[in-house]
Amino acid sequence: MAAQSNDLEAVTRLSLRSTKLIVVKIGSSSLSDSQGNIEQMKINLLCEELVRLRKNGLNVILVSSGAIRSGKAVISNKIKNVEISCLQAYAAIGQVLLMESYRDIMANKGYNVAQILLTWDDFRNKKRLRNLVSTLNTLLSLGVIPIINENDTIAVDEIKFGDNDTLSALVSVQLKADLLVLLSDIDGLFTGDPSNSESKLLTFVSSVTSDLEKLVSEKHGGFGGMGTKLNAAKLVTEVGIPMVIANGNTEGVLGRLISGEKIGTIFSARLENVKE
């Protein structure tokens, strides 16, 4: 069984070489320092990777967190509570800073970016969903890199319960992406607390089972944690899209994944639903 699993992992990873459209989600901790300030070097390294993918003929959609965290770093000394309205204020301030960084860095590399802020209603309303898909496809055809985030300034539920892992999965499904990559500050899915030396990295997951869900619930709880990443994996693999959880600080991580290198945790698409 172990040999069979290894063979399936190898085949799954090598299949990533045929990727044409990739959705990349990056967490706020991978873009900022411990105080929440945006780190231009980190964004520059990410943008360099996105540009390399584009130059190799891949279409790229980026789902970027970081607005609330960076906004809080700017104005937290003026806010004395943590009500929803305060989180919305953080998001409104931080989103400008985030997009300015992406715009300026990508412009220096010869690429344009576009901002798209979404709420759950954009996926529930069929007309708005069609418009969203059409806009994204048009941007890609123009060589523009769409940068998506939740519209935290108006969507209370998204702040309280939301996460960009799920958002990136929904975008992947609607755009019929070939691969979803979730970039985090850890190397992938572990059997326990990643800081525990006894925990082992799971490099391959053939299917999201109840046992795996139980493991994640017990060992990886928390807002924006492994639970949401596992839910994202279920959403995309069910429709034939593989997903990878990897460390955003790994040098050249996206290009190396596309080449088939064994990095992070890869979730295999359900074979009967693999896209033709």
C-alpha positions in Angstrom: 0.0 0.0 0.0 2.9 2.4 0.8 4.5 1.8 -2.5 1.1 2.3 -4.3 0.7 5.6 -2.4 4.2 6.7 -3.3 3.5 5.9 -7.0 0.2 7.9 -6.9 1.9 10.8 -5.2 4.7 10.8 -7.9 2.1 10.7 -10.7 0.0 13.5 -9.1 3.1 15.7 -8.6 4.3 15.1 -12.2 0.9 16.0 -13.5 1.4 19.6 -12.2 3.8 20.2 -15.1 0.7 20.5 -17.3 -0.8 23.3 -15.2 -2.2 26.2 -17.3 -4.1 28.2 -14.6 -3.0 28.3 -11.0 -4.7 30.0 -8.1 -2.3 31.0 -5.3 -3.5 32.0 -1.9 -1.1 33.6 0.6 -1.7 34.2 4.3 -1.1 37.4 6.1 1.8 36.0 8.2 3.7 35.3 5.0 3.5 39.0 3.9 4.2 40.8 7.2 6.4 41.0 10.2 5.4 40.1 13.7 3.8 43.5 14.3 1.7 43.2 11.1 3.7 45.6 9.0 3.8 44.7 5.3 7.3 43.5 4.4 8.1 44.7 0.9 10.8 42.1 0.5 8.4 39.2 1.1 5.9 40.7 -1.4 8.7 41.2 -3.9 9.8 37.6 -3.7 6.2 36.4 -4.2 5.8 38.8 -7.2 9.0 37.4 -8.7 7.5 33.9 -8.6 4.3 35.0 -10.1 6.1 36.8 -12.9 8.2 33.6 -13.6 5.0 31.6 -13.9 3.5 34.2 -16.3 6.7 34.1 -18.4 6.4 30.3 -18.6 2.9 30.7 -20.1 0.8 30.1 -17.0 -2.2 32.2 -16.0 -2.1 33.2 -12.3 -4.8 34.4 -9.9 -3.6 35.6 -6.5 -5.8 35.5 -3.4 -4.1 37.6 -0.8 -4.8 38.1 2.9 -3.1 40.8 5.0 -5.5 43.8 4.9 -6.7 43.6 8.5 -3.3 42.7 9.9 -1.5 45.5 8.1 -4.3 48.1 8.9 -4.1 47.2 12.5 -0.3 47.8 12.5 -1.0 51.3 11.3 -3.8 52.5 13.6 -4.2 50.1 16.5 -3.1 52.7 19.0 -6.2 54.8 18.2 -8.7 51.9 18.6 -9.5 50.7 22.1 -11.8 47.7 21.3 -12.1 44.8 18.9 -15.6 45.3 17.7 -16.5 44.3 14.1 -16.5 47.9 13.0 -12.9 48.2 14.2 -11.9 45.1 12.1 -13.6 46.7 9.2 -11.6 49.9 9.7 -8.4 47.9 9.8 -9.4 46.2 6.6 -10.2 49.5 4.8 -6.8 51.0 5.7 -4.8 47.9 5.2 -6.3 47.0 1.8 -4.9 50.2 0.3 -1.4 49.5 1.7 -1.5 45.9 0.4 -2.6 46.8 -3.1 -0.2 49.7 -3.4 2.6 47.3 -2.6 1.5 44.8 -5.2 0.8 47.5 -7.8 4.2 49.2 -7.4 6.3 46.0 -7.3 4.5 44.4 -10.2 4.7 47.6 -12.3 8.5 47.6 -11.9 8.4 44.1 -13.3 6.3 45.1 -16.3 2.9 43.7 -15.2 -0.4 45.2 -14.2 -2.6 43.9 -11.3 -6.3 44.3 -10.7 -8.1 44.4 -7.3 -11.2 42.3 -6.8 -13.0 42.3 -3.4 -15.6 39.6 -2.9 -18.3 38.6 -0.5 -20.3 35.3 -0.3 -23.1 37.0 -2.1 -21.0 37.2 -5.2 -21.0 33.4 -5.3 -24.7 33.0 -4.3 -26.1 35.3 -6.9 -25.9 33.6 -10.4 -25.7 36.9 -12.3 -22.9 38.3 -10.2 -21.1 35.0 -10.3 -21.2 35.0 -14.1 -19.9 38.6 -14.2 -17.1 37.7 -11.8 -16.0 34.7 -14.0 -16.2 36.8 -17.1 -14.2 39.7 -15.6 -11.5 37.3 -14.3 -11.2 35.6 -17.7 -10.9 39.0 -19.4 -8.2 40.1 -17.1 -6.3 36.9 -17.6 -6.6 37.3 -21.4 -5.1 40.8 -21.1 -2.1 39.5 -19.1 -3.3 41.2 -15.9 -2.8 39.4 -12.6 -6.0 39.5 -10.6 -5.5 40.0 -6.8 -8.5 38.9 -4.8 -9.5 39.4 -1.2 -12.6 39.2 0.9 -14.5 42.5 1.2 -14.0 42.7 4.9 -15.0 46.3 5.1 -18.7 45.4 4.5 -19.0 41.7 5.1 -19.4 41.1 8.8 -19.9 37.4 8.5 -16.7 37.1 6.4 -14.7 38.7 9.2 -16.2 36.6 11.9 -16.3 33.2 10.1 -14.6 33.8 6.8 -11.2 32.7 5.5 -9.3 33.1 2.2 -8.7 29.4 2.0 -12.3 28.8 1.2 -12.5 31.8 -1.0 -9.5 30.6 -3.1 -11.1 27.2 -3.4 -14.4 28.8 -4.7 -12.5 30.8 -7.2 -10.6 27.7 -8.3 -13.8 25.8 -8.9 -15.5 28.6 -10.8 -12.5 29.3 -13.0 -11.8 25.6 -13.5 -8.2 26.0 -12.4 -5.6 23.3 -12.8 -4.1 23.8 -9.3 -4.7 25.5 -6.0 -1.7 26.4 -3.9 -2.1 27.6 -0.3 1.0 29.3 0.9 1.4 29.4 4.7 4.1 29.8 7.3 4.5 26.1 7.8 5.6 23.3 5.5 2.3 21.6 5.1 -0.1 19.3 7.0 1.5 17.5 9.9 0.4 14.6 12.1 0.4 17.0 15.0 1.8 20.4 16.2 4.4 21.3 13.6 6.7 22.7 16.4 6.7 19.2 17.9 9.7 17.1 16.6 7.6 14.0 16.8 5.0 15.4 14.3 5.6 14.2 10.7 4.8 16.0 7.5 2.2 14.3 5.4 3.4 14.8 1.9 0.5 13.2 0.1 -3.3 12.9 0.9 -5.3 10.7 -1.5 -8.6 11.7 0.0 -10.0 13.8 2.8 -11.3 11.1 5.2 -13.2 11.4 8.5 -10.0 10.3 10.3 -8.0 13.1 8.7 -10.8 15.6 9.6 -10.6 14.4 13.2 -6.8 14.7 13.2 -7.0 18.3 12.0 -9.8 19.2 14.4 -7.8 17.9 17.4 -4.3 19.1 16.3 -4.8 22.1 14.1 -7.7 24.2 15.5 -7.9 27.9 15.3 -9.0 30.8 13.1 -7.6 30.5 9.6 -5.9 27.2 10.5 -5.7 23.8 9.0 -9.4 23.2 9.4 -10.2 25.8 6.7 -7.4 24.4 4.5 -8.8 20.9 4.7 -12.3 22.3 3.7 -10.7 24.0 0.7 -9.1 20.7 -0.2 -12.4 19.0 -0.1 -14.0 21.6 -2.4 -11.4 21.5 -5.1 -10.5 17.8 -5.1 -14.2 16.9 -5.5 -14.2 18.6 -8.9 -10.9 17.3 -10.1 -8.5 20.0 -9.0 -5.4 19.1 -6.9 -4.3 21.3 -4.0 -1.0 21.9 -2.3 -0.2 23.4 1.1 3.3 24.7 1.2 5.6 27.1 3.0 5.6 30.5 1.4 9.1 31.1 2.6 10.5 28.2 0.6 12.7 29.6 -2.1 11.1 29.3 -5.6 8.2 27.3 -4.1 5.7 27.8 -6.9 8.1 27.0 -9.8 9.4 24.0 -8.0 5.9 22.7 -7.3 5.0 23.1 -11.0 8.1 21.1 -11.9 6.9 18.2 -9.8 9.3 18.6 -6.9 8.2 17.0 -3.6 7.3 20.1 -1.5 4.5 20.6 1.0 1.4 18.5 1.2 -0.4 17.6 -2.0 -4.1 16.6 -2.1 -4.9 14.4 -5.0 -7.9 15.2 -7.1 -10.6 12.5 -7.2 -9.7 10.5 -10.3 -13.3 10.2 -11.6 -13.6 13.9 -11.5 -10.2 14.9 -13.0 -10.6 17.6 -15.6 -10.1 16.5 -19.2 
